[in-house]
Amino acid sequence: MIDPITIGIAFTVAQKTVSGIKQAIALGKDINELGGQFARFFENADQVHSASSKLQSGKESLTDGQIRAMSIQTAMQSKALREAEKQLKDILIWTGNKDVWDEMMRERVRMYKERAEEERRRKEIIAKAHAAMVDRVLIGTSVFANEGGFPLDKAPDRVSNNASLQNGAKIFVNYCLNCHSATSMRYNRLRDIGLTDQQIKDNLILTDAKVGDLMTIAMTPKEGKAFFGKTPPDLSVEARARGTDWLYTYFRTFYKDDATQTGWNNLVYPNVGMPHVLWQLQGERAAKFEERKDPHDESRTEKVFVGFEQLTPGTMKPQEYDDNIADLVSFMSWMAEPVQLERKRLGVVVLLFLAIFTLLAWRLNKAYWKDIH
């Protein structure tokens, strides 16, 4: 299943990498020192090319409208990256480095074959795991009816920690700000969490936006609805609307489910239209359920979640992933109300003032009426 968010991220990274390579070459940097950047470009560009080919072949299980919308966008992205690749090739040939380009092409073919084999093994592992789960079911709204919904974990509060907020901002712009906008936030507001304009521009702006611009995205609401079945919400105040505990648990309870359109499901938000954009960090997991008797009606049974089964490992360990999600949620909480710490400090001052004023008013009142009483 093609994930439009992942493809959008790959396209953005590839574009930014090309710009970095061109700047480095213009500054006279040795071509041999840019091997890592070339590898990053090829890896992400090949991901976009592969998605474009699959969509045009009609092998994806999507509706006609979704295929048309995604195929056009991905084809345009693929064309832009092929043009960028041709420019890089011309630059290397003009600078007398054709042998370097040929060697990179050979390495690229080798990496492509390795990825294809890895994908084949991954599919085998998933197929075996699914075959072992005889009683696999979708979570319906009634699964946790007796509990009032899936129990939420307490989200760590790191709004006062600038290092956590900066890490959360990095995750947000790389994984969320492709399909979700944050139109109530400007990039330059990130100065409040200890970043300079240059740091914001170099590390957090992945498009041609300016530091003073709003955090908008290129995808239109119509395209979003075609991709996911509904328009992805703006995340400016999502932490205020949902609550940090909800978001913290939501990001940590995705699991594989081939019965859904995206191939993913979620314990907090059953049958959610959003794919698991952080799956590479967390890895792929399957949810395990048991059928138990309803404690309120023994003639009925209910499906109860009992744990996760790790299908493929992620790039992060479970605790490391949870820490990064805590940073992401803290950033979203700060973004929803950047002045919340100042508001709380000011609230304490106001309450102290009112307490002192009340005491003075009480003593003054007593002094005025002492002769009468």
N, C-alpha and C positions, 0 to 999 in steps of 0.2 A: 504494500500500500504506500503510495507516494504521499509524503508529508509536506504540504506547501510551505510550512514554517521552516522546516529544515532546509528545503531548497532555497528559500529566500535568504536564510542565513549564509548558506554556501555561496550564493551569488554575491552578496554584500562583501563577504570576506575575500573572495576572489578579486573583486574590483579594487578593494582597498590594498590588497597585496600587489596588484599590478602597478598602482600608483607609487607604492613604496619602492618597487624594483626600478621603475623609470627614474625616480628621484635619485636613487643610489647610483645608477649608471651615469646620470647627468653630472653627479658630483665626483665622478671618476673612481668609484669604488670597484675593487677587483671582482670580476664576474664569479670567480670561484668561491667567494665569500657569501654569495647570494643563493647558494644551493637550497638552503632551508626555505627561503621565500618562494623560489620556483616550485619546490615540492608542495608547498601549501597552496599555491595557485592551481597547479595541476590537479591536486586532490579534490578541491572544491569545484573546479570547472568540470571535471569528469562527472561529479555528482549531478550537476545541472544538465550536462549533455545526456546522461543516462536517463534522467527523469523525462526529458523532452522526447527521447526516442520511445520510451514506454507509453507515454501519453498518445503519441502519434500512431503507435501500433494498435491502440485500443485494448491493451491487455489489462488495464486497470479497471477494477469493479466500481465505476463511478457512473453517475447519470450523464446523459448527453450534455446537459448544460454545464455540469462541473468539468467534464472533459474539455469542452470548447474553451471555457474560461481559463482553466489551468494550462491547456495546451498552447494557447496564444501567448500567455505571459511567459511560460517557461521557454517557448521557442524563441521569443525575443531576447530573453536572458542568455540563452545558449548562443544565439547569433552574436550578441555583444561580446561574449567571452571569446568566441572564435576570432573575432576581429582583434581583440586585445592580444590573443595568442599570436596572431600573424604579425602584429606590431612588435612584440617581443622577439620573434624570430628574425625579423628584418633588422632590428637593432643589433642583435648578436652577430648577424652576418656582416653588417656594415662595420662593426668594430673588430672583425677578424676572429670571431669566436664561434664559427660554424661547427667545429669539432665538439665544443662544449654543448651546443644545442642538440647535436646528434646523440651524444651520450645521455643527455637528459631524456630524450625520446625513448631510448632503450630502457632506461630505468623506469620511465612512466609505464611502459608496456608490462614490465615485470610487476610493478605495484598493482596494476589493474588486474592481472591474473591472480595475485595474492588476495585481493579484496573479493574477487569472484569466488574463490575457494572458501574464504572465510564466511561469505554470505551463504554458501551452500551448507556448510557445517552448522551455521546458526539456525537455518531452517530445519535441519534434521533434529537438532536439540529441541526446538519448539514443538515439532511434530510429535516427538516421543513424549514430551511432557504433557501435551494435550491428550494423547492417547491414554496416558496413565490416569488422567482425571476423568473417570467414568461419569461422574455425576456433576459435571460442570454446568453451572447455570448463570444467567444474568441476574444481577441484583435488581430487584424491582423496588418500588417504593414501600412495599409491605415487609421487606426483609428485616428492617430495623424499626418496624412500627411500634413494637412494645417498648423500645428504648427511646423513642422520639427522635430517631435519626442516629447516624453513626457517631459514636463518642469522639469528641474533639480533644486533641492534645493541647496543652498550654504552650503558647508560643513564647519563646524568650524575648524579653523586651530589651532591645539594643538601640533604641532611638537616640540615646545620648552618646553612643559610641561611633565616632566618625569613621574609624577604620571599617567597622561592620557596614555602615551605610555606604561607604565607597565601594566595598565588595558587592553589596546588594545592587548598587547602581550599575556596576559592570555586568552582572548577571541579567539585570532587567533589560538593558539596551541590546544585549546579545541574543537573548532568548524570547523576550516578551515584545520588544518594540519592533516587531516585523509584521505582526497581525493586529496587535493592540496598540492604540495610541494613548497618549497622556496629554490631552490638549489643554489641561489647566496648569501645566508645568512647563517652564522654559529651561533650556539647558543651563543658562547662566545662574539659575537659582541653586545649582549644585555647588556654587561657591560657599554656601552656608554649611556644607559638610566638609569643608577644608580643601576644596579643589580650586586650582587656578584656571583661568580661561584656556591657557595652553594645554593643561592636562585634560580638560574637558574635550577640547578639539581633537587631541591626539588619541585619546583612549575611549571616549564615549560617544563621539559623533561618527557614525559609520556611513553617512551619506554626505551630500553636498550642503547640508544644513549649516546655518551659522550659529554661533554660540548664543545669540539672543533669540533664536527661533523657538517656537513651541515644539513639543515632542509629538510630531505628527508622523503618519506613515503614508506610503505611496498607494497601498491597497485601498480601494474604495469600499464603502459599505455594501454595495451591490456585489462586488467580487467576493467579499468576505462571506456573504450569505450563500453564494454559489459554492464556495469551497467547503463551508462547515455546516450549512443548513440554517444558520442564523448569523447575524452580524456580530463579530467579536466585540465585547463591550470596551469602552474607554476605561482605562485603569487608574485615572487620576485620583478618584476617591473610593476605589474598590475596597480598600482596607477599612474605611469608615462604614461602608454599606454591608460588607460581609463579616467583618471582625478579623483580627489577626489570628485567633485560634482556628477559625474556619480555613483561612488561607494556608496556614502552616500545616494543618492536617491534610488539606486537599492536595497540595503539591507532593505529599509523601505517600499518597494512597492510590496511585495509578497502578493498573495491572493490565496485562495482555488479554484481549478478548476479540477473537476473530469474528465474532458475531456482530460487532459494531462496524459502522462505516469507516472509522479511523483505525480500527484494530486495537483500540484502547478503551478502558472503562475506569471508573473511579468509585471508591467506596463512599465518599462524602457527597458526590454529585453523580448519581447513577445515570448511565447512558449519556454522559456529557459529550458534546460535539467537538470539544477541543482534544487534539492528540497530546500525548505526553512528550512535550518538547524537550524535557530534560532527561529523556531515557538513556542517552549516552552516558550521562553522569551517574545515574542511579542503577543502570542496567535494566534488563527485562525481568519482570516478575509475574508469576501467576498467583491468583487468589484462591485459597482453599476454603471450601464450605462443608459444613456437616448438616445433615437433616435431623432435627430434634423435635420432640413433642412440644407443642405450645403449652406453656405452664398454666395458661388460663382456659385451655380447651384441649384435653388429651386426645380428642378425636382428630385434631388438626396437627400438622407438622409445619415447621418453618426452616428456612435455610439460614444457617448462622455462620458468619465469617470466623475462621479459626486461625488464620495466619497466611503468610506469603511464602511462596516457593521461588527461590532465585533461579531463573532460567539461564541468563547470561550475566556475567559481572559487569559493573559499570566502571568508569574511570576513577570514581571516588569510592572510598569505603563508606559504609552506612552512616557512621558518626560524622564523617567529613561532609557527606551529602546533607545530613540534617542541619549541620552548622551553616552551610551555605544557604539552605532554604530559610533558616532563621534570619540571616543577613538580608535576603531578598524580601522577606515579609516585613522586616524592620524598615527597609527602605521604602516599601509601599506605604507603610504606616506614616513615615515621615512625609512622603510625597503628598499624602492625603491632607496633611495639616503641618506644613513646615514650621509654623510658629508655636507648635503645641508645647514645647519646653518653656518658651517665654511666657506663654499663656498660664502655665501652671505656676511658674515663679511669680508672675504678677498676681495671680489669684491668692497666693500665700500672703503677699504684701497687703493686698486689699483686705483680706480677712483679719490680719493683725491690726490694720488701721481701724477697721470697724470695731474690733474688740476694745482697743484703747479708747476710741471715741465714745463707745457705749459706756465704758467705765467713767470717763470724764463727765458725760452727760448725766449719768446717775448721781455722781457726787455733787455736780452743780445743782441738780434738781433738789437734792437733799438739803443743800445749803440755803436755797431760796425758801424752802418751806419749813425750815427748822423752828422759826418763831411760832408758826401756826400749830405745828404738831407738838 
